[in-house]
């Protein structure tokens, strides 16, 4: 609840400021690494997103998991994580690292199954967006030691653009937060009035 209140307050402040000031150009970089680029068939491996630079205080990251691979779990807050098919959406409120686990497909035969992870990020304050460099993962039967992954990144200095879906999530979250804050203030005001009446 506290995170939701902080999130809404920041969103409301950002909305008010957006009408009176121009957003500053900020540099945000999101990189993706995996703990292996050659997972065993049916195994679970970790994907890490590192959010560096400035500017992504409130926004989101949309990861596209390759077909055949399955999202398993994340350490990211449950109320800020949404899945739809092969897409995983992470709401971001001042995070610098997002970790999640994926299960590799089961492999039949001697060939390799290759999947490419893609993603994009969106800054709700400046309305800037950027792509996260793709990461290729190959599932190979009978492979020994895993390769060391190489992080990929793309700095963003893109013009403001909209990512469908984020605006609706932030608007609904903002409305719920305003209602919750108002309810808390009404309750506190009632308790304060009752305490004064008893004195």
C-alpha atoms as one frame of an Amber mdcrd trajectory, in Angstrom:
protein
   0.000   0.000   0.000   2.846   2.387   0.860   4.535   1.710  -2.490   1.243
   2.372  -4.261   0.800   5.699  -2.433   4.376   6.778  -3.254   3.897   5.676
  -6.865   0.669   7.668  -7.236   2.083  10.774  -5.560   5.075  10.752  -7.882
   2.803  10.174 -10.874   0.509  13.040  -9.900   3.471  15.384  -9.392   4.913
  14.344 -12.716   1.588  14.959 -14.467   1.292  18.419 -12.930   4.880  19.325
 -13.850   4.570  17.933 -17.381   2.081  20.660 -18.248   4.343  23.500 -17.080
   7.873  22.344 -17.858   9.642  20.546 -20.652  11.177  17.211 -19.632  14.952
  17.167 -19.552  16.751  14.837 -21.916  18.007  11.974 -19.810  20.156   9.008
 -20.591  18.808   5.615 -19.614  20.401   2.281 -20.399  18.817  -1.116 -19.864
  20.957  -4.230 -20.366  19.984  -7.883 -20.237  22.204 -10.780 -19.150  21.462
 -14.447 -18.619  23.319 -16.818 -16.326  23.732 -19.114 -19.362  23.309 -18.761
 -23.113  23.140 -22.545 -23.563  20.643 -23.950 -21.052  19.906 -27.663 -20.900
  16.520 -28.766 -22.271  13.742 -28.138 -19.749  16.073 -26.318 -17.317  15.359
 -23.022 -15.598  17.768 -20.111 -16.004  17.917 -16.528 -14.737  17.553 -13.330
 -16.751  18.765 -10.049 -15.221  17.833  -6.569 -16.406  20.122  -3.765 -15.220
  18.607  -0.280 -15.354  21.378   2.319 -15.282  21.731   5.998 -15.988  19.191
   8.599 -15.005  15.594   9.212 -15.773  13.748   5.877 -15.367  12.234   6.659
 -11.985   8.698   5.700 -12.991   7.972   3.651 -16.070   8.028   0.131 -17.305
   9.887  -2.626 -19.089   8.261  -5.063 -21.508  10.205  -8.258 -22.132   9.328
 -10.612 -24.989  10.277 -14.201 -24.195  10.938 -16.462 -27.199   8.309 -18.985
 -28.283   8.789 -22.329 -26.558  10.338 -20.701 -23.462   8.166 -20.084 -20.381
   8.200 -17.378 -17.705   8.553 -19.069 -14.291   8.862 -16.402 -11.569  10.451
 -13.094 -10.621  11.850 -11.323  -7.568  10.096  -8.150  -8.784   7.001  -7.141
  -6.753   3.973  -9.184  -7.765   1.719  -6.117  -8.003   4.140  -4.585 -10.531
   4.478  -7.668 -12.768   2.033  -8.654 -15.499   2.207 -11.470 -18.063   0.345
 -11.929 -21.330   1.456 -14.752 -23.598   5.170 -14.343 -24.259   5.257 -10.772
 -22.894   6.163  -9.861 -19.322   5.525  -6.276 -18.174   7.417  -4.891 -15.182
   6.235  -1.630 -13.609   9.329   0.313 -12.525   9.485   2.624  -9.521  13.147
   3.533  -8.869  14.441  -0.024  -9.415  17.943  -0.651 -10.738  17.757  -4.446
 -11.173  14.954  -6.782 -12.260  15.488 -10.553 -12.137  13.256 -13.267 -13.502
  13.486 -16.959 -14.348  12.612 -18.702 -17.599  12.263 -22.391 -18.399  13.920
 -23.622 -21.587  11.882 -25.826 -23.914  12.340 -29.584 -23.775  14.418 -30.648
 -26.776  13.692 -33.763 -28.786  16.581 -34.930 -30.937  20.132 -33.697 -31.493
  19.385 -30.204 -32.884  19.378 -26.883 -31.121  16.437 -24.655 -30.234  17.386
 -21.009 -30.402  15.337 -18.199 -28.918  15.861 -14.457 -28.952  14.837 -12.268
 -26.009  13.757  -8.729 -26.914  12.502  -5.868 -24.842  11.737  -2.213 -24.543
  11.449   0.292 -21.745   9.223   3.310 -21.253   9.724   6.398 -19.069   6.351
   7.646 -17.781   7.765  11.018 -16.731   9.428  12.032 -20.009   7.467   9.697
 -22.326  10.778   8.536 -23.787  11.242   4.926 -24.772  14.061   2.695 -25.887
  14.827  -0.823 -26.968  16.781  -3.378 -24.982  19.310  -5.169 -27.174  18.347
  -8.714 -28.126  19.845 -11.738 -26.364  20.125 -15.116 -28.080  19.855 -18.358
 -26.107  20.409 -21.835 -27.616  19.065 -24.968 -25.955  21.385 -27.852 -26.799
  21.198 -31.433 -25.638  24.385 -32.941 -24.172  26.258 -29.629 -23.832  28.945
 -29.276 -21.154  29.852 -25.966 -19.553  27.732 -22.938 -20.367  29.052 -19.951
 -22.275  29.651 -16.684 -20.473  26.943 -14.233 -21.536  27.748 -10.857 -23.040
  25.469  -8.015 -21.945  23.768  -5.962 -24.628  22.601  -2.406 -24.270  21.146
   0.455 -26.199  21.322   3.981 -24.833  18.204   5.995 -25.411  17.928   9.526
 -26.617  14.779   8.867 -28.571  11.994  11.375 -29.145   8.967  11.029 -26.915
   6.677   8.237 -28.038   3.883   6.279 -26.452   3.937   2.602 -25.577   0.392
   1.237 -25.678  -0.867  -0.095 -22.390   1.297   1.809 -19.913  -0.931   4.884
 -19.847  -4.000   2.861 -18.875  -2.142   1.008 -16.111  -0.755   4.255 -14.676
  -4.117   6.043 -14.924  -5.988   3.263 -13.091  -3.229   2.959 -10.480  -3.307
   6.731  -9.961  -7.072   6.749  -9.469  -6.930   3.908  -6.949  -4.107   5.606
  -5.093  -5.906   8.955  -4.914  -8.978   7.155  -3.562  -6.878   5.288  -0.987
  -5.062   8.453   0.133  -8.373  10.297   0.443  -9.823   7.441   2.503  -6.817
   7.494   4.845  -7.080  11.265   5.327 -10.834  11.051   6.010 -10.243   8.306
   8.596  -7.445  10.286  10.259  -9.597  13.415  10.298 -12.463  11.490  11.928
 -10.156  10.038  14.576  -8.670  13.472  15.247 -12.183  14.969  15.646 -13.256
  12.189  18.028 -10.120  12.653  20.137 -10.746  16.427  20.441 -14.409  15.824
  21.344 -13.384  13.616  24.298 -11.055  16.215  25.803
